[in-house]
Amino acid sequence: MRRPGRLRFLALLSVLAACSPAQETGGSAGSPPDRVPAADRRAAPDLSGTTLDGGPARLSDYRGKVVVLNVRASWCGPCRAEAPELSRAQRHLAARGVRVLGVDTDAERSAGRAFQRDHALAYPSLHDPGGRLLTRLPRGYRPVGLPYTLVIDRDGRIAALRVSGVTEAEVRDVTRPLLREKAHRAR
């Protein structure tokens, strides 16, 4: 019997995890993202690469901002449902210091570009076929399903996570206290 390819296996695992009624970590649909106490926050790796449009992007370019890092794929139903919510969050919170950065895990860049165009995303997305960049996240913070969202504080540390879709209201709720925190690292 032939074993499925790694990408196919990861896609299947993501679908199953996103469809499960309860998550081990990161809450479930309708619950707020799990917050990480400031003393327990771990540094987010400097994810970098090219956007779906071919330009460069680095997570460290957003240092000093609160970043909503959203991992998705075009075939993911809950990802499609949350896309307009994240675009609204980007438009309404950008002036306050919040930035949304997508990570598109589609194997084909064209599928991610179509998703971006069809949902009129107001934010850029790194192209990460198969989620290779995401393996750099600390243990306990790697995606176990899609959609998957990390909120990163002004110092570049992981402050909240969510395995399932998020709403604009949830993004506002989780970022509000982070915006009041002062950045501690020198730039």
Number of C-alpha atoms within 10 A of each C-alpha: 3 4 7 10 9 10 15 12 12 16 21 14 15 20 19 13 20 25 15 11 9 14 17 9 15 23 18 20 18 11 13 19 26 18 17 15 10 13 7 10 16 16 15 21 17 14 16 16 17 15 22 23 15 12 11 11 18 15 18 15 10 20 18 20 22 28 26 26 20 25 24 30 25 19 14 16 16 20 22 19 15 19 26 17 19 26 18 17 23 23 16 13 19 15 9 12 16 28 23 26 24 25 25 28 26 22 16 15 19 12 17 27 20 13 21 22 11 11 15 12 21 18 15 19 28 27 26 27 17 18 21 9 18 17 12 14 17 13 8 8 21 15 23 20 24 27 27 24 27 25 29 28 29 23 22 24 21 28 29 22 26 27 26 27 28 26 19 18 14 17 23 14 13 19 23 15 10 20 17 8 12 11 17 9 10 6 7
